[in-house]
């Protein structure tokens, strides 16, 4: 993704770049709109001098300013809508729009709590328009039986659709297998992570590398923090199973890359491709459960962390699996 922060030690590069506040003003965006533009890959960033900080190169601002339709076109690409405005854009009722979102046809990009402490989802206006143009048959008449049965069973994929989109962005920023594992672990309940990663030093290292959720509403002490944390964690059985499997495989690669920091002289316990040596206890991480149609030899190569599956190829595979899950 073009929104990835590219680390650099060049003083000249940092000097010819702007902090987010200045960049947002020059681009005619609000701070929240700029953050969303970065997450969508519309604006390229570079790493700042402090960990977790980023800046916008002057050349990137000039590129965007010279684009056709600036600044209106850029603002339109990051425009978000709620249920009412989204339904109007699509030409359907609020109820139908909500049902389509619950079924996973529309992936939220943001959420917040209203004054009644109700979770409100926001969607990209561009996504809504494109969906309406490509799926006219779903905008009127009775929905197919399969969709009605899923709604009748209480299906609601909005939180999962947001997580998949959020996770995809975080994975695009991950630098190496340990950060990739930290992204995956951040979507799981701590008890799930402890089951897959029993070594306390490895879990501590994953926590240190845990990505900052900068697009979550409010700060860590805000009234919405608890709700935001709940939305961030997977709650669907299939989603949890996929994340557990993925975490197990990526941890194998991370351990092969380098061990987690630990007190001097302490030797880490031996770990197999399926977690600690505990017999069949790690069967959920069997590589064949991710893509059962592939030869077992190829899946075994993935779990062993051989060169063909390392680095960017691993992250591209994870992004691909996420996209397929959202479908």
N, C-alpha and C positions, 0 to 999 in steps of 0.2 A: 504493500500500500504506500502511496505517496505521502501519507500523513505520518510516516514513521520518523521519529526524532533521530537524526544521524549524529552520533557522537563526534566531536571535533575538539582539538586542543589549540586551534588557530586563533590567536588573539585578534588577528585582522578580520577573520570571519565573524567573531562575536562583535567586534566593533562596528561592522557593517550590517548589523541585525537589530531588531527592535523587540522590546518586551511585549507580552501579549496586550497590555493596555494601549500602548502606542500603536501597535499593529492594527488592533480592532478599530481605533479612531481613523487611521489612514484608509482602512478598507470599508468604512461606513457600516461597521457591524457592532452589535453589542458584544460584551465579553462572552456571554453564553453562546451567542451565534458563532463567534470565532472558534470557541472550543468545539462546537458541533462540527464546524467546517474542517477542523483538524482531524477529528475522529472519523469523518467521512472520507478523508483522503483528498479533500479539495484544496488544502493549504499545506505546503511542505514546511517542516520545522527543522531546527537543529537543536542539539542539546545545549543547555546553559552551563554556567560554571558550577552550579550546585546540583546535586543529584535530584532528579525529578522535575527540574526546571527546564523550560524550553523557550526558544526565541524564534522569530520569523526573520529570515534573511531579507535584506533590502531588495535583492533581485527578485525574490518571490512576490513581494508586495508590488513591485513595478510590473511584473508579469500579469498579476491579477488586475491591476489598474488599467492595463492596456488591452484587456480582453473586451470583446464586443459586449455592449449592454451594461458595462460596469457603471455604478455599483448595483443597479437593480437586479441584474441577472444573478449575481452572486448571492444577494439577499434572498431571492426566490428559491435558490437551491438549498438553503438552510431553513426555509420557512417551515414551521411545524403547525399542525392543526389538531384540535381535540375532536371529540366525537361529533359535535354539532356541525362545526365547519367542515369536517371531513365528509360527513353525510351530504352536505350541500354541494361540495365539489364533485361527489360521486353521483349525485342526483337520486339518492335513496333516503329512506327513513333512518333515524338514529338507531332504531332497533335492528334494522338490517345491517347497518354499518358495524354495530357492536358484535353481531353474530359472525360476520365475516372475519373480524379481528380475533374473536374467541377461537375460531377454527384455524387460525394461523396464516390466513391469506395476507394480512397486513402486520408487519413487524413494528412495534413501537420503538422510537429512538430515545424517548425521555419519559419521565413520570414525575408526579408531585402529589402531595396531599392537600386537598382543599380544606376550607375552614371547618368542614364536617368530618375531617380526618378520613375522607374517602380517597382511595387511590385513583388518580386521573392519569390516563395514558395519552401521550402525544405522538403523532405520526408525521413523517415527512410529507408535505403537500405534494411533492413530485411523485412519491410512491403511490399516493392515493390516485392521482390523475392517471398514472401509467397503468395501474391495476384496472381502473374503470375502462380504459381504452381497450385493454386486452381481454377483459372478462365480462363482456356485455351480458352474456347468458346468466350470470350470477346476480345481476342487478335487479331483475324483475322476475315475477312468477314464483312458483314454488321451488324451493331448493331440492336437490336430489335427496333420495331417501337416506343414503349413507351419511350425508351431512346432517340431516335432521336427527338421525339416530345418535350421532356424536354429540350434538347439542343437548339432546334429551338425556344423555348420560352425564351431563355436567362438564363437558370438556371446555377448557379455557387455556389456550396456549399463549396468551399475551405475555405473561411473565417469562415463559420459556423462550418465546420469540425474541424478547428484549435481551435475555441472557445470551442467546446464541449470537446476536448482533454485537453485544458488548464484548463477549469472549473473543469473537473474530477480530475485533479492533485490538484488544489487549495482546492477542497472539501475534499480530502483525508488528507489535512493538517489542516482543520478547527477543532478547539477545542471548541465545544459547539454550541448551536443554534444561538447566536449572530454572531459568526464568519461565520457560514454557511450562514446566511442572508447577511452578508457583501460580501461574494463571489458572491452570486446571484445578489445583487444590483450593483456590479462592472461591470456586463455585460449589464446593462440597462442605457439608457439616464437618466440624473438627473430629467428631467420632469416626466418620467415614475415612478421613485422611489418616487418622491414627491406625485404622485397620489396614490400610494399604502401605503406610509408611510408619512402621513401629519404632524406628530409631528416633529418639528424641532430638538428637543433634541435627538430623536431616529435617525433621519438622520445624525446628527452630530456624534453620537456614531458609526453608520455604517461607516462613513467616517474615523473615527479613527481606525477602525478595518479592513479597506480596505486592501486586500492583496497586497504585493509588486509584481509587474509584472517583476520579475528579468530576465525572458527570452525574454523580448521585446528588439528589437534592439535599441542601442543608449540610452542616458540618457534623463532626462526630458527636457533638453534644446537643444537636438540634432535636426537636420533637419528632422529626421524620427519620432520624438515624436508625431507629429500631426497625421501621418498616422497610427502609432502604436495604438494610442488612438481610432482612427476610426475603426480599425480592431477589437479591444477589445469589442466594443459595438455591441449588436445584432441589425440587420437591417431587418431580415426576419420576416414577420407578425406572422407566426406560432411560431417562436423562441421567439419573444417578448411576445406573449400570454402565452407560457409555462413558461417563466421566471417570468412574472407578477403573474401568478397563484402560482408558487412555492414560490416566495418572500412573498406573502400574508400568505401562510400556515406556512412557517418557522418563520415569524414574530410573529404569534400567539404563537408558541412554545417558542420563545425568550422572549416574554413578560411574559409568565407563569414562565419561568426560573428565571428572575429578570428584573426589569424595567431599562430603560436607565438612566444614571446619569443626574440629573437636579438640579437646585438651591434648597437649603434646604427649606423645607416647601411647595414647589409647588407640587400639586397633579396632576398626569397625567390624561388626559381625558379618559373616559371609551371607551374601544375598544372591538368590537365583533369579532367573528371568521372571519368575512368578512371585517375587517378594522373598521374605525370610524362609529359611529351610524348614518348612512346616508341612511337608507332605503335600496334600491336595488343598491346603487352606487357601491358596491363591488362585483357584480355578477361575474366578471372575476376571482375572487379568490375562487369560489365555488369548493369544493374538488371534486365534481362529474365530473368536466371538465377535471381532470387529468386522472382518470380511470373510465369512465362511466359504465364499466361492473361490478363494485364492488357494494355491497349493500350500501345504503345511510347511514346506521348506522355505518358501518366501516369507511366510508369517514368522517363522523362527528367526530368519535373518533380521527382521524388524525388531524382535524382542531382544536380540543380542547386541543391537546397537552397531551393526556393521556400517562401513563408510557409506553405502548406498542409501542409508536411511537417516544420515546425520544432518545437522544444521538446517538450512532452509528447506530442504526436501521434507523433513519431518513436520515443520510448521505448515508447509503447503498442504501436506496430507491432512493435518488436523483441521485446517481451514476448509478443505474440501469436505471432510466428514461433517463439519458443522453445517455447511450449506445444504448437504443432503438431508440432514436431520430437520432443518427448517422447512424443507419441502414437504 
